[in-house]
Amino acid sequence: MNEIIADFAAEIGYPAIGGRKELNVVEIYLAERGRLRRIIAGMGLTAADIEDVLQDVSVKALRKSVRLQTRQSCLKWLIQVTINECLSEHRRRRIFRRNAGEILRRRSEKKIFPADKKIISAEELEIMRDNLKKLDKDLLGPIILKYFCGMNSNEISEILGQNPSTVRGRLRDARMILAKSLLERGVEP
């Protein structure tokens, strides 16, 4: 791995490593990889993540154009970059877990009707479609977004540019109209 980094540094025009009294970030990075690896492991990342973080740190070391005055200041910079990369990895994972949890939560909210629940017949479905077609467009939009897209009143209000209380009122009105027309046609809502 050290040879790959040294070759890449030479390829991008980074000053030759070794044989000089002057220190550079890449030399110190290569010498301190073990310490950086222990820091990453101490921050709770797995072996595979350690290599990913080290790769990100090595890229930043290669891009570091300013030579640091002392080995200590260079090592301090490398440790700070390593810690920041670890924190970024933890943030990415937290965001991923939150998004994955939200997806799973939404999937579980979808209603799965048990066998003993009443199954909607084709006739009832046709009656419902007819009644939906008869709804005013101000009532139809919120109903579609609520029951066919699974959105809540706040999400619907953002999309339609209305107050959440207005959306809730329109949902109530639409449900009442649909329930009344279904009862008139002999379908129990």
N, C-alpha and C positions, 0 to 999 in steps of 0.2 A: 504494500500500500504506500509506503514511504517513497518508493521509486516512482510510482504513478504520479504522486503529487509533485515530486521533483521534476519529472518529465513534463508534466502539464505546466508547471511554473516556467520552465525554459521555453516551452512552446508558445506561451502567451507573452514572452518577452520579459518575464520577471528576472531580476538580476540573479546570476549564478549563485547557487547555495553552496556554502562551505568554502574553506580556504581563505577566509577573510577575518579580520578582527572585528569588523562591523557586524552587528547582529541584525537579523531581520525576522519578521513575524513567522514566516514559514519554517525557518530553522527551529525556532523555539516551539512552534506547534508540533513539529515532528519529534522533538525531544521530550515534550510534555504530554504526549497522547495518553500515556498510562494514567497520569494524574487527572486529565480531563475525562477519561473513561470512568474513573472512580467517582468523580463529581456527578456525572450523568447518572450512573447507577444509584448513587445516593439520593438523587432527586426522583427516584421511583420509576425509571424507564427500563424497559426490557433490553435484552442483548441486541435484538434487531433494531430497536430504537436508538441504542447507543451508537451504532454504526451510522444511522441516518443523521443524527445530531452531529457526530464528528465530521461527516461529509459536509454539512452546512457550515460548520465552523471552519473547515479547511478552505472552503470557497471564500469565506469572508477574510481569512488570513491571506489568501492569494490576492485578493482585491485591495488589501490594506496597502495604500501607496506610501504613507508616511512611515518612516522608520522611527521606532520608539527609542528613546535615549538609553534605557537600561534594560537588562534582561528582566528585572523585577517589574518594570512598568509594562513590558510586553506580556509577561505572564499574567499580570493583573487584567490586562485587556482581554486576553484569551479566556480567562476564567469568567469574566463578565459576559462575554459573547456566548460562552457555553451555557451559563445559567439562563441567559435570555432565550436561547434556543430551546432549552428544556421547558421554560415557562410557556413559550409559544406552542410547543408540542402538547403540553397539558391543556392549554386553551383550546387548541384544535380538537383534542379528544373530548373536552367538555361540551363544545359546540356540537360535535358529532353525536355524542350521547343524548344531548338535549333534543336535537332534531330527530334522531332515531326513536327516542322515547315518545315524541309528539306523533310521529307516524304510527307507531304501535298503538298509542292511545286512541288515535282517530279510527284506526282499523277495528279496535275492540269496541268502540262506541257504535259501530254499525250494528244495527239490530239484526240478530239472527233469531228467527221465530221458531220456537219449538213445534214439534209435530201436533201438539194438542191445541195450538192457536188456530184461529179461523184463517183459512187460506182464501185470498181474494179470487173470486171467479172472473172469468173473462168478461162476463156481462157487467159485473160491478166495476171492473176496470174501465170498460167502455163508458159507463155512466159517469165515472170520475173524470175521464178525459173530456166528455161533453161539458160537464160543469166547470172544469178549468177553463175551457175555451170561452165560456160565458162571463168569466170574471173580468172586472175592469182591470186595465193594465197596471194601475197603481197598486192593486191588490195581488195581481198575478206575479209580478216580479219578486216581492218578498216571499211569497209561498214557494215559488220555484227554488229560490236560493236557500231557503230554510230546509225544505223537505227533500229536495232532489240533489242539492249540493252540500248539505250538512253544515251550513254556516249558522253562526249565532247572530243575534240582532245587532251587535256592535260591528261585526264584519259586514253584514248586509247594509248597515247605515253608511259605512265608509264607501262601499261600492255605489250605492244609489245616491249618495250625497244628502242623506236625510238624517234627522235626529233619531237616535236609537229608540226613544219613546214613540216616535211616529211610526217607526218600523214595527214595533211591538203592537201598536194599535191596529195597524193594517193587517198584521198576521192574525190578530184576534178577529177582526171583521171578516177576513177571508175565510177563516175556519168556521165562523158562524153561518155565513152564506152557504158554504159547501155542505155543512151538516144539515141545514134546513132543506136544501135541494135533494140531498141523499135520502133524507127521511120521507120526503114527498114521493120519491120514486121507489120507496119500499126497501131501501138498503140501510142497514143499521151501521152508523158511523163508528 
